[in-house]
């Protein structure tokens, strides 16, 4: 067993363990601190995190037995993250261990290990992971701790890439390096020469910096253009209106590469510059790796090029989230921007080679993602009209309701709230003057007294599972009102442009399933409550038409599984929810029973089990099991297809769709297996339905514009919302659009299976989409 370090704050409450493996090994693995399993066995990195480490090392062909494995702290901390004095107390011992022998590579897992080796307590693992740091003790490669990955799973691909990079370094590969970016600031007297030079290049990577995020309000500060590794020209804002820059951006000569080009070219086009996106490294990477949160330029620059966290150079100028890049000194901004353009150029070269090895992904990128990005830019530019007077009235209504909900909570807690008892039992630093329904600690304590049981937390999903006392129901209602007020009144008002429109940003890379998402605001997640949706309306002189695919995901299940029962229902033009209700409950089924049948239909498609269905409807578990069993008895081919999908994660089998999208399952554990199996069931249906809707909108948007002066203003998974002039022939538009929408999936899938489209129209979005 190890010895305690001098001045260790944990020595009185914890045992200690030493490192294991050859002390003179050229490979050192450094973790954070021992856990309970490590203290029991006296070996670092055992238990679940150790098993994951073994798996990573094995996949990367690194022999664990040949590594020296230790922790930055020998004792187990009493808090997380460990205190600074605890890290510092053990630092001298750790560095002595590292100095014992020459080290080829030191792999550090987690922020604590990195802080211990560097002595820098401000360093962040999210900024440094995957980048080699040269130290007096040897090369250090920091990465995420396996225990952190087990808590969230989504970071596993990053962790695996880092360990595989470590293996390549041990095999003699060179350290990744983006090189030193050299940039030239173009002046009026050198403008013509610079543009003429760039126009002779075949490929140009570009980046803009802006004063904010809204192209209608904010302005471009500068344009950077990279023509070769480490070689960049920066055009200040005063040159962007010149005919030379217009000639450069609108030339048909060079191919233009951007990272998230939809954003950059929206600003340029708002300034009268018709810039093109020929290639987009963000979308290229998304085609290659569908995992969320992996496509940021700085992260890719670190992962693929070994670039440092060069954004830190700006942080001394930006003190608040709202601070604009406009306050950054221009020389500093130009240097930073040049790195962005340079990294985009180099990343494109790497990703292009990767795409060439996967022809099916080339099709996804070229034929879907790039054209969809162009189309969604038009949808974003149109925006959705907001009635400001309605929004103001809604605010008054919701504010009054919120206050009513608050008073109802006070009345409910009157019998349970005891200020002094609360402070005594919870150890609160100060005694509150009154109960605060926004305090999770106070809420937990009150609920514990109300329910006479301990309440783990106050998250919504926890509250929903609690016994539904009047207090619990009132708290849930209060939170729903508060969210509606902050998100759909205050949040929407902050985003209204001068023309009374709100412009969302649509994300092609926002989900791992390929389903379209949006933000700022999220227009695909507006509640179906008509009082909320009616904030969005048709402007004067126009009308809204919503076209919605009926049961498209279940129809796709019928297509993919070729299930006889499902096909027969749809081929005969029957309603699946009615058919299943008839099978489950017999003739004369009630409206409530049809709702249950509908939930079973979609629940099975989403991988939901008997427990979920029983909880949703307050029925016995055996009854829910009977409903699922009866469904599968009628649709055996669909059952077999679903079971095959559920096996994919366990088998490590990637899934794909007609559109070339892939879903790969990299980290499968007992804890996340069921969630991944549900995702595997839903992926082919949800992804295909979303892409059918998206490709319909892409293909026919121009016809809507040219023939009726109409335009698509929103897409919500399997529906499109169209804004049409009142002077247009509305019935003709609806008839034509419904016809092409119905035929579109049949043509794509080459099937005779019918697809139905429901249509609603009016001036208020909530009224036409209610129900």
C-alpha angles and dihedrals in degrees: 000000000000128000124245117256118242113270092009107163091208100051094100094052104037144046120232135230132199131222123275135215132044107339090211095049115138087221119068126183116198123192132178110259140316120282128204093281092049093050091049095050100030089229125114120233103022127133123046095329090048092050090052090049090052090052092049093048091047093050089049094046095242115143109228092202090061093054128087105229123196142145131243087234125037095201129063112254120231092219139038123262094029118248118264093242090054092054092045093048091060098037097090091052092049093050091048089055091051092049093055093088140003109278124209093193137000113201112200121197116206136356096284094060091047092049091049094053098041097036087223111127093183094061116113125213091213089061098041106036115120094016121111114236118199112222135168088255096054139279113326123205110190122201142159120293113252090229090060090051091052089056093055110009095202093094094057095099090055092049092048092049091051094051091046089051088052089053091051091052090052088052090056103267117152121254110262112255131179089197125222115309115226116196136185122206108223115229128198091257092052097038100098093045092049093049093047089050094050093047089063091061123095096214132032127180115204142187135179131205119212140191090239144338104276115086091199094057110019128063140226114258098189146338123228122198123190119198100173139005109304093356117114139161118206121206113200118222094259090066097050096086093054123112089237094061090044088052090050098049096042096044117121090214113082122043111241121225122193137167105234089353093181089074096046097044092047088063093043093050091047085057092052097260113127097211121178133221107213094159132016120194093198091058092041090057092045090054089053097041119024095188114122122243096027103096104075113126095232092049093049089047089056096042098044104026105024089237115170123240092277093170088076087079087071098047096083088062098042111066100160133040089242095054113120126229084234090084093057114101108256096238089054092046093048092051091050093046092049089057089053093052092043093050091047090054093049094043090052091056091052097044093046090060091049092050092050088063091056109051093178090058090050087062092049091050100041102033101036117014100044096044090043090054090055092048095047090053088063091049090050092049092054095050125179124284118243123202102224094195091053089049091052092050091048090053091055091048095048094043090054091047092048091054089048091051089048093053090047089055091050089053091050095049095045092096094045106038116096112165097200094043090049092052092046096048098042099037091235112184092225134023110246117231092222140356114286113205088197093062111094091200094052091043093052091050094049093046090050090057093042094051097030090230138090115270114211097206142333101246115138095247089053093049091049090057094050122094104281101242119167089260094053092048092048092050091050091049091048091052093048091053092046091051092048091051097047099038105033101032110026093028094048094045091055090057101047112120126214091270091057092253130127117216117204124197113236117214121211089179098044100101135042090223094058094246113146116251135180142200142190083068112004099230092181093061102050107134117255088235101122093217088063099039092048088072083080113066144156110271119241111296095022140085135208123236119190118199113193129185108231115232090333096162092053090047089052089050087054090050097046095044096035086219111183096214095049093043092049093051093052097039089055091049093243126149111252093209090055092047093050092045088053091050094047102039107016131228116343096029114178130242089254091053090051089053088053091050090050090051091050091050095052093033092059090048088052093046096250116160138211093277092058093047092047091051094046094055101026093242132138118278093237090054090052089049090051091053093052093044091051091049092053091045089060094042107039096157090052088049091053092048092050092048090050090053091050090055093056098084093049091049093045086237116160117225126216140186137217088264093057097255115148133205115197125185111212106166116038118175134161088258098054100028096098093048091050091047090053090049090049090054094049099038100081093045100041095042094046093047091050093049093047089055092044095048091047089054092046093049099046105031092092091053091051089052098046100041103035104012085239127139140196109248101175142014122202110187098277102012139064128210116212128194112212134183112249088231091064122099094259098185091051091050092049093047093048095044094047090050096052091042091054093047096043098077091041090055093045095047095035091228138134091218106124121239118202129206126202119208133203131172140188143107099272118064094209093053095051095044099041113130 
